[in-house]
Structure formats: structure tokens, C-alpha cells
Amino acid sequence: MGGSNLGCPAACLFPEASSAPPTPKGGWQQGYRDRTELEGNWAEGRCAWRALRGHRDYIRCAQLAGGVLATCSGSYMHTDCSIRLWDVASGSCMEHLKGHAGPIWSMHWDGRRVASCDDEGGVRVWDPQSHRVGVSTALAHFSLKSLGMDATQLVVGGEAGALALWSLADVQRALDDAQQTHDPVPGGEGGDEDEGEGGAGGAEPRRLPSWQAVDLEGGDAGLLPSLGRAPQQPAGLPLADISCLQVDCGLCATGEAPAGAGAGPSVDGVVRLWGTDGDELEHRGDLAGHGRGVSTLSFQHSTGWLVAGSGVGTLRLWDLGRATQLRELSGHTADVLCHQQAGARLASGSADRTVRLWDLRAGDSKAQHVLPLGSFPYSMQMDDRRLAVGCANGMVQLLDLRCLGSTKSGSAGSGGNERSGGSRLRAHVVLPAHRERVWALALSDSQLISASLDSSVLVRSFSPADLGAAGCRRGWQQDGGDVDGSSSEEEGGSAIDDEDGSSSVGEGEGEAVSEEAAGEEASDSGSGSEDEAEEEDSGAMSVGIGPSDGELDSAYAGSDEEGSGSDDEPAVAA
């Protein structure tokens, strides 16, 4: 969740992929065979996939915990400002959380509760167990675009330096103590009268539960957040917006972007450090020097390092204990759009259409490896095995991190050269995914989930069991998706559409591609209307390498002020 809080949040440092699956019943021999086949599937892009249909607007975040996926959507068109919880195994929508008055810019799902904030200053904490949602309007006059949550505290930030902290224990107590004045009825807060949701395989539509709203500030709750108060700004300068933040174990870090579109490279961006002991925000110091604002942010207590990306393409590595800069990481030539930090490994994506990989222990200011993408990277997830990058052209590019030692330097192409200080890489696998930019990714040991501004969510499983259940065999070729997302005819695979068009089944494998192929841009935009998108909301299942051109036609059509996913201008998280 590193990177900005829009789709690539900083707090999700160790995705679920870092934990190995349990040993199968067949013993270690079967476990070894399954692991070998699983890694082979990842290496060749061979997977089963399912499209999760239901959202009708830009999807901003996607987070996976305990087999349940949370996604949120919204734009200034206000078509669908809601959150959905999905059972990834069945593809069915478990909960539809409605009630936000504006676009949901940031969300956190930890497997127990969902916290979310919107453009109208609304903050909500959803408890799926009791079906009660805590509603706060303490920051109602601010657009809130950053949210962080750990096991005990929730922090939200937004425009003009707005910053507030809630104790999750106090919020949960308010939800538990709320007196339910009436039985929730379908169609109430966060529910649907007839959602039309069914599981994969044509299950009967079912009604989703409604939610009881609990006013956190009013009534018996009387729960007011702790507000952060930044140092006084110099005369004549507006308060800076909080562009990204993270909270963890008594420390909160916020990144600020200068207010106003005219802020140049000389305008400084600041990382502010806050103590959160006693559920109060206490300003502890500033880390300055980030030109054109702070665009991405993450820190780890285990290493004592904080990494912040800037609008001028540099990243700065800080020692949290001493609040001193260790070094500046240079090489990117445009805004840093996202990053992931895990231990001593750092991956950063930039509007210069490259991803750079850094070893923070090496003491070098240059990247060890450079991956040219041919497209803007808007999201990434990384574990100890692989890196997934979501791009503006709708593709997801995979890189096997265990092969970096044997990677040879290239000599041509954009992004990597001798001056960059790193070896030039190729994406191991490029997967067709969406018609618009991939704004959010979630990664587990056997699954890759992508969500896009085209309102679609795609779940890919590389598990041998899932491929076997879909009738796929090793060595079958891709059908239904070239690198640019168009249909292709290849031997060994087939796509089968049911008569009612509700599901399709195919099988295939991805392919390693060159930088030239990886750089091809998807030119078409989604053509489905809002009503068509609603008709697709059935949990229909598909299997194969990825959606074909026709299967992407049900994606959300249209654009808002933020652009329609074209690769002309990068949208910085702030």
C-alpha cells in the first residue's frame, strides 16, 4: 500500500507472497513438485484468471488479506463511490460498502476491518462482523487523499495539511456500544436491495447485507480525533497538501506536496515525523529537501530507514533514529510515481518509463538494475521472488528478482544506459490485463490481482491446482491476448463463450517479451455503458491467460478530469 497511497500504498511492505504455502498432503515430494510447477507457471505467465465485475468507476485500491480482496472506486463523475469485498476463491462479491459522498481516494483492509476516506472529507471504518460503520466528519472541509492504518491506529491526511488520528480500540468500542434502533433492511447504508450477485457457475442472485451507521463524533460515542498541527508556514505560502503517509508502531510520517499547480523544482517538499503515543499526534521533526514535493513514502522499523520519492525524480534515504539523510538516490529523469521497499531492496517507478532496483546496503547512489517499461508505471508489488508492475497501457509486467545476478547489460533503448549506473533488464513476462492504466496490484504466493481505471478487476492464479481444475495442461499456448491485448490465433488453446455470454474458458501461457513489445501502448478505451457494467455484475468466471479484446469491452467508458488512462501525462499521486 511503497509508494503513494493511491493504488500503491506505502504501508504494505511485506505482501502475502512472502509466506510459503503449507506442505500438501502428499508429503515433501509432492510439495516440491507443486512448488516447481508453480514457479514454472510464474516464469512462463501460465495462469487461470477470473474477472470480478461490479464496479462502475475508476478503481483506486486493491488489497488482499486472508483470501478476501477489498477494492474501492470513485472519480469526480461520482458514478460508483463504493467499496467491495470479494471472496477470491469463488469470485463472488461478499459485501458492497456504500455511503461515501465522494470519490474514495485511499483505503486500508487488514482482514478484520476496512478504513476509507474520500474527496468530501468523509472517513469511515467498516466492521464486517457487526455490519456497523463508524462515520467521521471531523475533516469535512478537506479533500482526503492519504490514509494509513496499523494494528492500533488510523491516520488520515489531505489538503491544506489536514491530519487526524483515531484510536482503533476507541472506534471499535463505539461500534460495539452502538444501540441498533432497527433491523437493517436491504438497500440501507452500504447494502443493496437486489445486488444480483452470484457465485461463479451461475448461482442464484443473493441479497447483500446492509450496514448500520454510527456517528463517531456525535451521540454517545463522542469520539474526536487527535489533530496534527504542523509548524507555521512562511508568510505568503499556502499550507501544503499531504500527498502520502504511513503509520506504524508509534510513528507517523507524512509527505507534503506544495499547494498550487505552479510549484517548480526549487519548491521544497517536506517529510514530517509525528509521534503517536497516547493516541495523540506530536510533531517531532522534518526531513526537508525533496524537490517539487514528496510523491511516495515508506519506512521500516526493522532497518530504521525511510525512503521518500520526489517530483524531480530523486529518492532520499533517511536514518529515522538520527533524522539524517544517508544518501540521495539518483537516476530517474522524471517524477517518482511509486515505490516498494522490502528490507534492503527498493524498487522505484518513474514517469521516465523505467523501474529501477536499488540495494540500500550497497552505499551507492545509483541503481543496480534498470527495467525499461515503455509506459508509465502506476503501481507495483514486490516480494522476495518477483516484482509486478502495473502500467499506463493496461499491461502488468513481471520480473523474477532471483535472476538479477545473471542479467546482462543492454546497450540500446530508452531508460537504461551506461550513465544510469545499472544493468538493463527485460521484463520476464508481460501480461495483457486492462484497457486503462493499472492503478492497483495485490500479490500473493500464487495469485496476482490487478485493478484499473477501466473499472475491472482481474485475478490471476498460477497455482497448478487451479490450472488443473480449469482443464489446462503445461505447454498449451496463449489464446485471447497479445501483448497489446488483442486477440490472436495460436495452436493449442481455445476460448469458449457460453451462450449467455456470462463466462468464457480458455487456457494458455504468457510469453517473455522484448522492450520494444513491452512498450506498445493499448489504444482502445472501454466501450461499455454504466448499465452494461451493471449487467456484468454476476461473478462470472473466465479462465486463461487474460481477457481478450472483446472481453474488455464491458469496461467502464468515459473519462474525468484526471484523464482517461492515456500515456500522455503521468498523474502524480498528490
NUTORVO-796243 format. One line per 4 residues: number of its first residue (from 1); for each residue y, z, x of C-alpha. Coordinates in steps of 0.25 Angstrom, whole numbers, plus 5000, padded with zeros to 4 digits. Example, Ala and Ser with C-alpha at 12.3 -4.5 7.8 and 13.67 -1.06 7.14 Angstrom:
residues 2
1> 4982 5031 5049 | 4996 5029 5055 $
end
This chain:
residues 574
1> 5000 5000 5000 | 5007 4996 5023 | 5017 4988 5018 | 5027 4989 5007 $
5> 5023 4995 4994 | 5023 4982 4987 | 5009 4978 4988 | 5006 4983 5002 $
9> 5009 4998 5001 | 5010 5006 5013 | 5002 5018 5009 | 4989 5011 5008 $
13> 4986 5012 5023 | 4970 5012 5022 | 4965 5003 5011 | 4951 5006 5005 $
17> 4946 4995 5014 | 4945 5005 5026 | 4934 5012 5019 | 4920 5006 5020 $
21> 4911 5005 5008 | 4899 5014 5006 | 4886 5011 5012 | 4877 5003 5002 $
25> 4864 5008 4996 | 4857 4998 5005 | 4860 5006 5018 | 4868 5003 5030 $
29> 4861 4989 5032 | 4866 4985 5018 | 4879 4991 5021 | 4880 4983 5034 $
33> 4876 4970 5027 | 4887 4973 5016 | 4897 4976 5026 | 4894 4963 5034 $
37> 4895 4955 5021 | 4908 4962 5016 | 4915 4959 5029 | 4910 4945 5029 $
41> 4916 4943 5015 | 4929 4948 5020 | 4929 4939 5032 | 4926 4927 5024 $
45> 4934 4930 5012 | 4922 4930 5003 | 4924 4939 4991 | 4923 4941 4976 $
49> 4936 4942 4968 | 4942 4947 4955 | 4956 4944 4949 | 4962 4956 4942 $
53> 4970 4951 4931 | 4980 4959 4923 | 4994 4960 4930 | 5004 4950 4925 $
57> 5015 4952 4936 | 5016 4954 4951 | 5006 4963 4957 | 5013 4973 4967 $
61> 5002 4982 4972 | 4987 4983 4972 | 4980 4995 4977 | 4965 4999 4977 $
65> 4959 5013 4976 | 4945 5017 4972 | 4941 5003 4967 | 4953 5003 4958 $
69> 4965 4993 4960 | 4979 4996 4956 | 4989 4985 4954 | 5003 4985 4950 $
73> 5012 4973 4945 | 5026 4970 4941 | 5039 4961 4944 | 5053 4960 4939 $
77> 5047 4952 4927 | 5040 4965 4922 | 5028 4957 4918 | 5018 4968 4922 $
81> 5023 4981 4928 | 5010 4988 4928 | 4998 4993 4936 | 4983 4990 4934 $
85> 4971 4998 4939 | 4959 4989 4942 | 4944 4992 4943 | 4942 4983 4955 $
89> 4927 4983 4953 | 4927 4977 4939 | 4941 4970 4939 | 4946 4978 4927 $
93> 4959 4984 4924 | 4957 4999 4923 | 4972 5003 4920 | 4985 4996 4917 $
97> 4996 5005 4920 | 5009 5000 4913 | 5023 5007 4911 | 5031 5003 4923 $
101> 5044 4997 4919 | 5046 4988 4931 | 5038 4981 4942 | 5029 4991 4949 $
105> 5033 4989 4964 | 5023 4999 4970 | 5010 5007 4966 | 5000 5016 4973 $
109> 4986 5018 4968 | 4978 5029 4975 | 4965 5029 4966 | 4970 5040 4957 $
113> 4984 5037 4953 | 4994 5025 4953 | 5008 5027 4956 | 5018 5016 4954 $
117> 5033 5013 4954 | 5042 5001 4948 | 5055 4994 4949 | 5061 5002 4938 $
121> 5059 5015 4945 | 5047 5020 4938 | 5036 5028 4945 | 5022 5030 4939 $
125> 5010 5038 4943 | 4997 5034 4935 | 4985 5043 4933 | 4973 5034 4929 $
129> 4965 5047 4926 | 4974 5053 4915 | 4981 5040 4912 | 4995 5046 4913 $
133> 5006 5040 4921 | 5017 5048 4927 | 5031 5041 4926 | 5043 5044 4934 $
137> 5057 5038 4932 | 5064 5046 4943 | 5067 5034 4951 | 5070 5025 4938 $
141> 5083 5019 4944 | 5076 5013 4956 | 5066 5002 4959 | 5054 5008 4965 $
145> 5046 4999 4975 | 5039 5008 4984 | 5028 5019 4981 | 5019 5028 4990 $
149> 5009 5038 4986 | 4999 5047 4994 | 4989 5057 4988 | 5001 5067 4984 $
153> 5014 5060 4983 | 5020 5048 4977 | 5033 5042 4983 | 5041 5030 4977 $
157> 5053 5023 4983 | 5062 5012 4979 | 5076 5006 4979 | 5088 5014 4984 $
161> 5079 5023 4992 | 5073 5029 4979 | 5062 5038 4983 | 5053 5048 4975 $
165> 5041 5057 4978 | 5031 5063 4967 | 5020 5073 4970 | 5007 5066 4964 $
169> 5002 5080 4961 | 5014 5083 4952 | 5013 5069 4946 | 4998 5071 4943 $
173> 5001 5085 4937 | 5012 5079 4928 | 5002 5069 4923 | 4991 5079 4921 $
177> 5000 5088 4913 | 5006 5078 4904 | 5002 5080 4889 | 4997 5068 4883 $
181> 5004 5067 4870 | 4996 5056 4864 | 4983 5048 4868 | 4987 5036 4876 $
185> 4985 5023 4868 | 4982 5009 4873 | 4996 5002 4876 | 5003 5015 4881 $
189> 5008 5018 4894 | 5001 5010 4905 | 4990 5005 4895 | 4986 4992 4887 $
193> 4983 4991 4873 | 4973 4980 4875 | 4973 4976 4890 | 4962 4967 4889 $
197> 4956 4972 4902 | 4941 4969 4904 | 4932 4971 4916 | 4926 4959 4924 $
201> 4916 4952 4916 | 4922 4951 4902 | 4922 4966 4898 | 4929 4969 4885 $
205> 4944 4972 4886 | 4948 4986 4886 | 4960 4995 4884 | 4966 5001 4896 $
209> 4971 5016 4895 | 4986 5020 4892 | 4994 5030 4900 | 5002 5042 4897 $
213> 5016 5042 4904 | 5020 5055 4910 | 5035 5057 4913 | 5035 5063 4927 $
217> 5050 5068 4927 | 5051 5072 4912 | 5044 5081 4903 | 5034 5092 4908 $
221> 5032 5084 4921 | 5046 5085 4927 | 5041 5079 4940 | 5053 5074 4948 $
225> 5050 5066 4961 | 5056 5070 4975 | 5067 5060 4978 | 5069 5055 4992 $
229> 5083 5055 4997 | 5086 5046 5009 | 5097 5049 5019 | 5111 5044 5015 $
233> 5113 5029 5017 | 5125 5024 5025 | 5137 5021 5017 | 5137 5008 5010 $
237> 5122 5005 5011 | 5113 5006 4999 | 5101 5014 4998 | 5089 5007 5004 $
241> 5077 5004 4995 | 5063 5010 4998 | 5054 4998 5001 | 5041 5005 5005 $
245> 5036 5019 5006 | 5023 5027 5010 | 5020 5042 5007 | 5008 5049 5014 $
249> 5005 5064 5017 | 5019 5070 5016 | 5027 5058 5022 | 5034 5047 5015 $
253> 5040 5034 5022 | 5049 5025 5015 | 5054 5011 5019 | 5068 5007 5015 $
257> 5074 4993 5014 | 5089 4991 5014 | 5094 4989 5000 | 5100 4975 4997 $
261> 5095 4961 5000 | 5105 4959 5011 | 5099 4969 5021 | 5097 4962 5034 $
265> 5088 4965 5046 | 5099 4974 5052 | 5098 4983 5040 | 5089 4995 5043 $
269> 5077 4999 5035 | 5072 5014 5036 | 5059 5021 5034 | 5062 5035 5029 $
273> 5052 5046 5030 | 5050 5057 5020 | 5042 5070 5019 | 5035 5072 5006 $
277> 5031 5087 5008 | 5032 5095 4995 | 5033 5082 4987 | 5048 5081 4992 $
281> 5054 5069 4999 | 5061 5073 5012 | 5067 5063 5021 | 5062 5065 5035 $
285> 5068 5053 5043 | 5070 5038 5044 | 5064 5027 5052 | 5074 5016 5054 $
289> 5075 5002 5060 | 5068 4993 5050 | 5076 4981 5049 | 5078 4975 5035 $
293> 5071 4987 5028 | 5057 4993 5028 | 5047 4984 5021 | 5034 4990 5024 $
297> 5030 5004 5028 | 5017 5013 5031 | 5014 5025 5039 | 5001 5033 5042 $
301> 5000 5048 5046 | 4987 5045 5054 | 4995 5037 5064 | 5009 5042 5062 $
305> 5014 5028 5061 | 5024 5022 5051 | 5025 5007 5050 | 5037 5000 5043 $
309> 5040 4985 5042 | 5053 4979 5041 | 5061 4968 5035 | 5063 4961 5048 $
313> 5048 4960 5052 | 5046 4972 5061 | 5038 4985 5059 | 5041 4998 5065 $
317> 5030 5008 5069 | 5035 5023 5068 | 5029 5036 5072 | 5030 5045 5060 $
321> 5029 5058 5067 | 5041 5055 5076 | 5048 5045 5067 | 5050 5036 5079 $
325> 5047 5021 5080 | 5035 5017 5088 | 5038 5002 5089 | 5043 4990 5081 $
329> 5032 4980 5077 | 5038 4966 5078 | 5033 4952 5076 | 5035 4949 5061 $
333> 5047 4940 5059 | 5050 4943 5044 | 5049 4955 5034 | 5037 4964 5035 $
337> 5031 4963 5021 | 5018 4972 5022 | 5010 4980 5032 | 4998 4988 5033 $
341> 4996 5000 5043 | 4982 5006 5045 | 4980 5015 5057 | 4985 5007 5069 $
345> 4984 4994 5063 | 4996 4988 5056 | 4997 4974 5048 | 5011 4969 5044 $
349> 5014 4957 5036 | 5027 4950 5036 | 5036 4939 5030 | 5033 4931 5042 $
353> 5020 4928 5036 | 5012 4935 5046 | 5004 4948 5047 | 5004 4956 5060 $
357> 4994 4966 5065 | 4998 4978 5074 | 4991 4988 5081 | 5000 5000 5081 $
361> 4993 5007 5092 | 4996 4996 5102 | 5010 4999 5104 | 5014 4984 5103 $
365> 5026 4979 5094 | 5019 4966 5092 | 5007 4963 5082 | 4993 4961 5088 $
369> 4990 4951 5077 | 4997 4941 5068 | 4992 4935 5056 | 5000 4923 5051 $
373> 4999 4922 5035 | 5007 4910 5031 | 5012 4919 5020 | 5020 4932 5017 $
377> 5011 4944 5018 | 5014 4953 5006 | 5002 4963 5006 | 4991 4968 5016 $
381> 4980 4978 5016 | 4972 4981 5029 | 4960 4990 5033 | 4952 4991 5046 $
385> 4945 4978 5043 | 4955 4968 5037 | 4969 4964 5033 | 4972 4958 5020 $
389> 4986 4951 5018 | 4992 4947 5005 | 5001 4935 5006 | 5012 4928 4998 $
393> 5004 4915 4996 | 4993 4923 4988 | 4983 4924 4999 | 4976 4936 5005 $
397> 4973 4935 5020 | 4963 4943 5027 | 4962 4947 5041 | 4950 4954 5048 $
401> 4956 4965 5057 | 4943 4967 5065 | 4945 4953 5071 | 4959 4955 5077 $
405> 4953 4957 5091 | 4947 4943 5091 | 4959 4936 5085 | 4965 4925 5094 $
409> 4980 4922 5094 | 4985 4909 5088 | 4995 4900 5093 | 5001 4893 5081 $
413> 5006 4897 5067 | 5016 4906 5061 | 5017 4921 5063 | 5009 4923 5075 $
417> 5013 4918 5089 | 5014 4923 5103 | 5027 4930 5101 | 5021 4939 5089 $
421> 5012 4946 5099 | 5000 4946 5091 | 4987 4937 5089 | 4988 4927 5078 $
425> 4977 4929 5067 | 4971 4921 5056 | 4969 4927 5042 | 4953 4929 5041 $
429> 4953 4925 5026 | 4963 4920 5017 | 4960 4923 5002 | 4967 4916 4990 $
433> 4972 4926 4981 | 4985 4924 4973 | 4996 4915 4969 | 5007 4924 4973 $
437> 5009 4934 4984 | 4998 4945 4987 | 5007 4957 4985 | 4996 4968 4986 $
441> 4982 4969 4992 | 4971 4980 4992 | 4960 4981 5001 | 4946 4988 5001 $
445> 4933 4986 5009 | 4928 4975 5001 | 4940 4971 4992 | 4953 4964 4993 $
449> 4963 4965 4982 | 4976 4956 4981 | 4987 4957 4971 | 4998 4947 4969 $
453> 5011 4943 4963 | 5003 4933 4954 | 4998 4946 4946 | 4984 4944 4951 $
457> 4975 4954 4958 | 4963 4949 4966 | 4951 4958 4970 | 4942 4952 4981 $
461> 4929 4959 4984 | 4922 4956 4997 | 4910 4965 4994 | 4896 4958 4995 $
465> 4892 4965 4982 | 4904 4959 4974 | 4901 4945 4980 | 4887 4946 4977 $
469> 4890 4950 4963 | 4898 4938 4961 | 4887 4929 4966 | 4894 4926 4979 $
473> 4886 4923 4992 | 4890 4922 5006 | 4894 4909 5011 | 4899 4903 4998 $
477> 4913 4896 4999 | 4926 4899 4993 | 4929 4893 4980 | 4942 4894 4972 $
481> 4952 4897 4983 | 4958 4890 4995 | 4968 4897 5004 | 4979 4893 4995 $
485> 4972 4898 4982 | 4968 4884 4977 | 4954 4880 4972 | 4945 4873 4982 $
489> 4931 4867 4981 | 4921 4873 4991 | 4906 4873 4991 | 4898 4885 4987 $
493> 4907 4892 4977 | 4911 4890 4963 | 4921 4896 4953 | 4917 4898 4939 $
497> 4926 4901 4928 | 4921 4907 4915 | 4924 4900 4902 | 4935 4910 4898 $
501> 4941 4910 4912 | 4940 4925 4914 | 4932 4925 4927 | 4928 4916 4938 $
505> 4917 4917 4948 | 4916 4911 4962 | 4913 4915 4976 | 4918 4911 4990 $
509> 4923 4915 5003 | 4937 4915 5009 | 4940 4908 5022 | 4947 4911 5035 $
513> 4960 4902 5035 | 4970 4897 5045 | 4984 4902 5046 | 4988 4888 5040 $
517> 4979 4890 5028 | 4983 4904 5026 | 4998 4900 5026 | 4996 4891 5014 $
521> 5004 4896 5002 | 5000 4897 4988 | 5010 4888 4980 | 5006 4890 4966 $
525> 5010 4902 4957 | 5003 4909 4946 | 5004 4902 4932 | 4998 4912 4923 $
529> 5007 4918 4912 | 5008 4932 4909 | 4999 4930 4896 | 4989 4923 4905 $
533> 4989 4934 4915 | 4986 4944 4903 | 4974 4936 4899 | 4968 4937 4913 $
537> 4969 4952 4912 | 4954 4953 4909 | 4948 4958 4922 | 4941 4944 4924 $
541> 4933 4943 4937 | 4932 4932 4947 | 4924 4931 4960 | 4926 4922 4972 $
545> 4936 4921 4984 | 4948 4921 4976 | 4956 4915 4964 | 4956 4900 4962 $
549> 4969 4893 4959 | 4966 4893 4944 | 4963 4908 4944 | 4976 4911 4950 $
553> 4983 4904 4938 | 4983 4917 4930 | 4992 4924 4940 | 5006 4929 4935 $
557> 5016 4917 4935 | 5031 4919 4938 | 5040 4926 4948 | 5051 4936 4948 $
561> 5062 4940 4958 | 5052 4943 4969 | 5047 4929 4970 | 5034 4923 4965 $
565> 5026 4924 4977 | 5031 4913 4985 | 5031 4914 5000 | 5045 4910 5002 $
569> 5051 4924 5003 | 5044 4937 5006 | 5047 4949 4997 | 5049 4961 5005 $
573> 5043 4974 4999 | 5056 4980 4997 $
end
